[in-house]
Amino acid sequence: MPKREKKKKEKELARVSRYYIIKEDRVERRLPFCERCGPGYFMADHGDRYACGQCGFTRYKRGKG
């Protein structure tokens, strides 16, 4: 039986467009910085909360109503 070739996943490079929105002459952050770690450490968006991958700090989003 012939061996199947494994599918290679393409690595997605960290792009500036993931973290910033460029509007006219201004640059805005898409995600907040971590309150504990400080500037430079973005928090991940998990739908109902933001979480820091460095220290584990979690900030919940406010619910509607």
Backbone as a printed PyTorch tensor [residue, N CA C, xyz], in Angstrom:
tensor([[[  0.8440,  -1.1620,   0.0000],
         [  0.0000,   0.0000,   0.0000],
         [  0.9070,   1.2490,   0.0000]],

        [[  0.6590,   2.2180,  -0.8690],
         [  1.4980,   3.4100,  -0.9270],
         [  1.2530,   4.3270,   0.2860]],

        [[  2.3200,   4.9820,   0.7100],
         [  2.2000,   5.8920,   1.8540],
         [  1.5990,   7.2100,   1.3970]],

        [[  0.7510,   7.7470,   2.2540],
         [  0.1470,   9.0480,   1.9530],
         [  1.0660,  10.1560,   2.4420]],

        [[  1.0780,  11.2350,   1.7090],
         [  1.8720,  12.3810,   2.1260],
         [  1.0850,  13.1940,   3.1560]],

        [[  1.7790,  13.6640,   4.1710],
         [  1.1400,  14.4840,   5.1880],
         [  0.9040,  15.8780,   4.6330]],

        [[ -0.2350,  16.4440,   4.9980],
         [ -0.5280,  17.8030,   4.5850],
         [  0.2390,  18.7640,   5.4840]],

        [[  0.8950,  19.7150,   4.8710],
         [  1.6450,  20.6940,   5.6300],
         [  0.7780,  21.9200,   5.8570]],

        [[  0.7190,  22.3560,   7.1030],
         [ -0.0180,  23.5560,   7.4280],
         [  0.8920,  24.7580,   7.1920]],

        [[  0.3300,  25.7720,   6.5740],
         [  1.1030,  26.9850,   6.3630],
         [  1.0810,  27.8020,   7.6440]],

        [[  2.2480,  28.2560,   8.0470],
         [  2.3280,  29.0720,   9.2520],
         [  1.8150,  30.4600,   8.9320]],

        [[  0.9570,  30.9530,   9.8180],
         [  0.4220,  32.2860,   9.6420],
         [  1.3020,  33.2480,  10.4270]],

        [[  1.8920,  34.1810,   9.7260],
         [  2.7770,  35.1310,  10.3710],
         [  1.9670,  36.1760,  11.1330]],

        [[  2.5330,  36.6430,  12.2200],
         [  1.8770,  37.6980,  12.9960],
         [  1.9230,  38.9760,  12.1640]],

        [[  0.7780,  39.4500,  11.7950],
         [  0.6970,  40.6410,  10.9640],
         [  0.2550,  41.8190,  11.8030]],

        [[  0.6930,  42.9680,  11.4030],
         [  0.3080,  44.1870,  12.1020],
         [ -1.1930,  44.3870,  12.0060]],

        [[ -1.8000,  43.9650,  10.9100],
         [ -3.2300,  44.1740,  10.7130],
         [ -4.0840,  43.3830,  11.7050]],

        [[ -3.5150,  42.3960,  12.3700],
         [ -4.2600,  41.6500,  13.3780],
         [ -4.4570,  42.4670,  14.6450]],

        [[ -3.5160,  43.3470,  14.9460],
         [ -3.5120,  44.0600,  16.2080],
         [ -3.8970,  45.5330,  16.1000]],

        [[ -3.8160,  46.0940,  14.8920],
         [ -4.0860,  47.5200,  14.7160],
         [ -5.0440,  47.7570,  13.5600]],

        [[ -5.8080,  48.8530,  13.6440],
         [ -6.6700,  49.3180,  12.5620],
         [ -6.0830,  50.6410,  12.1000]],

        [[ -5.8450,  50.7640,  10.7990],
         [ -5.2820,  51.9950,  10.2620],
         [ -6.4040,  52.7900,   9.6200]],

        [[ -6.6890,  53.9680,  10.1900],
         [ -7.7280,  54.8480,   9.6780],
         [ -7.0960,  56.1890,   9.3440]],

        [[ -7.1520,  56.5630,   8.0870],
         [ -6.5980,  57.8240,   7.6010],
         [ -5.1840,  58.0280,   8.1320]],

        [[ -4.9960,  58.9660,   9.0540],
         [ -3.6570,  59.2230,   9.5820],
         [ -3.5020,  58.7410,  11.0240]],

        [[ -4.4340,  57.9160,  11.4970],
         [ -4.3950,  57.4140,  12.8640],
         [ -4.2750,  55.9010,  12.8900]],

        [[ -3.6960,  55.3830,  13.9630],
         [ -3.5840,  53.9430,  14.1840],
         [ -4.2970,  53.6330,  15.4910]],

        [[ -5.2390,  52.6750,  15.4550],
         [ -5.9900,  52.2950,  16.6510],
         [ -5.7360,  50.8270,  16.9770]],

        [[ -5.6980,  50.5200,  18.2600],
         [ -5.5080,  49.1290,  18.6860],
         [ -6.8360,  48.3840,  18.6040]],

        [[ -6.7910,  47.1440,  18.1530],
         [ -7.9970,  46.3080,  18.1270],
         [ -8.2400,  45.6770,  19.4860]],

        [[ -7.1680,  45.2830,  20.1590],
         [ -7.2670,  44.5890,  21.4450],
         [ -6.6320,  45.4350,  22.5410]],

        [[ -7.1080,  45.3040,  23.7710],
         [ -6.5100,  46.0760,  24.8690],
         [ -5.1850,  45.4660,  25.3250]],

        [[ -4.3680,  46.2920,  25.9620],
         [ -3.1450,  45.7990,  26.5960],
         [ -3.5130,  45.1970,  27.9490]],

        [[ -2.6660,  44.2980,  28.4400],
         [ -2.8810,  43.6870,  29.7510],
         [ -2.6310,  44.7240,  30.8400]],

        [[ -3.5020,  44.7640,  31.8440],
         [ -3.3730,  45.7270,  32.9310],
         [ -2.2210,  45.3730,  33.8630]],

        [[ -1.8720,  44.1140,  33.9670],
         [ -0.7690,  43.6940,  34.8270],
         [  0.5750,  43.7820,  34.1210]],

        [[  0.6440,  43.2660,  32.8950],
         [  1.9160,  43.1920,  32.1670],
         [  2.3290,  44.5300,  31.5680]],

        [[  1.3560,  45.3650,  31.2180],
         [  1.6550,  46.6840,  30.6910],
         [  1.6580,  46.7330,  29.1750]],

        [[  2.0950,  47.8700,  28.6240],
         [  2.1000,  48.0530,  27.1680],
         [  2.9610,  47.0120,  26.4610]],

        [[  2.4540,  46.5310,  25.3430],
         [  3.1950,  45.5420,  24.5630],
         [  2.6370,  44.1360,  24.6800]],

        [[  1.8140,  43.8820,  25.6800],
         [  1.2130,  42.5620,  25.8590],
         [ -0.2840,  42.6700,  25.5800]],

        [[ -0.6770,  42.2130,  24.3960],
         [ -2.0780,  42.2670,  24.0080],
         [ -2.8620,  41.1480,  24.6780]],

        [[ -4.1370,  41.4140,  24.9210],
         [ -5.0220,  40.4010,  25.4850],
         [ -5.7970,  39.7430,  24.3520]],

        [[ -6.0240,  38.4470,  24.4570],
         [ -6.7490,  37.7010,  23.4320],
         [ -8.2530,  37.8750,  23.6230]],

        [[ -8.9760,  37.9530,  22.5230],
         [-10.4280,  38.1140,  22.5590],
         [-11.0750,  36.7330,  22.5010]],

        [[-11.8200,  36.3720,  23.5430],
         [-12.4780,  35.0650,  23.6110],
         [-14.0020,  35.1960,  23.6390]],

        [[-14.5210,  36.1810,  22.9410],
         [-15.9670,  36.3420,  22.8670],
         [-16.5480,  37.0630,  24.0540]],

        [[-16.6050,  36.4160,  25.2150],
         [-17.1970,  37.0340,  26.3980],
         [-16.1560,  37.6110,  27.3540]],

        [[-14.8670,  37.4850,  27.0070],
         [-13.8090,  37.9590,  27.8990],
         [-12.5240,  38.2180,  27.1150]],

        [[-11.6190,  38.9680,  27.7520],
         [-10.2680,  39.1620,  27.2430],
         [ -9.3290,  38.4330,  28.1890]],

        [[ -8.3130,  37.7560,  27.6570],
         [ -7.3860,  37.0070,  28.4950],
         [ -5.9470,  37.2800,  28.0590]],

        [[ -5.0530,  37.4070,  29.0320],
         [ -3.6340,  37.6170,  28.7650],
         [ -2.9430,  36.2560,  28.7380]],

        [[ -2.1730,  36.0070,  27.7000],
         [ -1.4500,  34.7430,  27.5920],
         [ -0.1820,  34.7210,  28.4170]],

        [[  0.3090,  35.8870,  28.8050],
         [  1.5430,  35.9880,  29.5720],
         [  1.3140,  35.6600,  31.0470]],

        [[  0.3650,  36.3590,  31.6770],
         [  0.1680,  36.2010,  33.1240],
         [ -1.1400,  35.5060,  33.5000]],

        [[ -2.0820,  35.3560,  32.5450],
         [ -3.3340,  34.6740,  32.8330],
         [ -4.4440,  35.5850,  33.3180]],

        [[ -4.2150,  36.8920,  33.3380],
         [ -5.2250,  37.8470,  33.7790],
         [ -6.4180,  37.7920,  32.8250]],

        [[ -7.6420,  37.8090,  33.3730],
         [ -8.8610,  37.7530,  32.5800],
         [ -9.7540,  38.9310,  32.9350]],

        [[-10.2470,  39.6160,  31.9120],
         [-11.1910,  40.7200,  32.1030],
         [-12.4440,  40.3760,  31.3230]],

        [[-13.5720,  40.2860,  32.0210],
         [-14.8270,  39.9220,  31.3860],
         [-15.4730,  41.1430,  30.7470]],

        [[-16.1130,  40.9220,  29.6030],
         [-16.8360,  41.9810,  28.9250],
         [-18.1730,  42.1740,  29.6220]],

        [[-18.6840,  43.3680,  29.5570],
         [-19.9680,  43.6520,  30.1900],
         [-21.0850,  43.0780,  29.3350]],

        [[-22.0750,  42.4840,  29.9870],
         [-23.2270,  41.9120,  29.2990],
         [-24.2100,  42.9770,  28.8600]],

        [[-25.0370,  42.6470,  27.9160],
         [-26.0580,  43.5830,  27.4430],
         [-27.2440,  43.5020,  28.3870]],

        [[-27.5400,  44.6150,  29.0300],
         [-28.7330,  44.6680,  29.8850],
         [-28.4570,  44.5210,  31.2690]]])
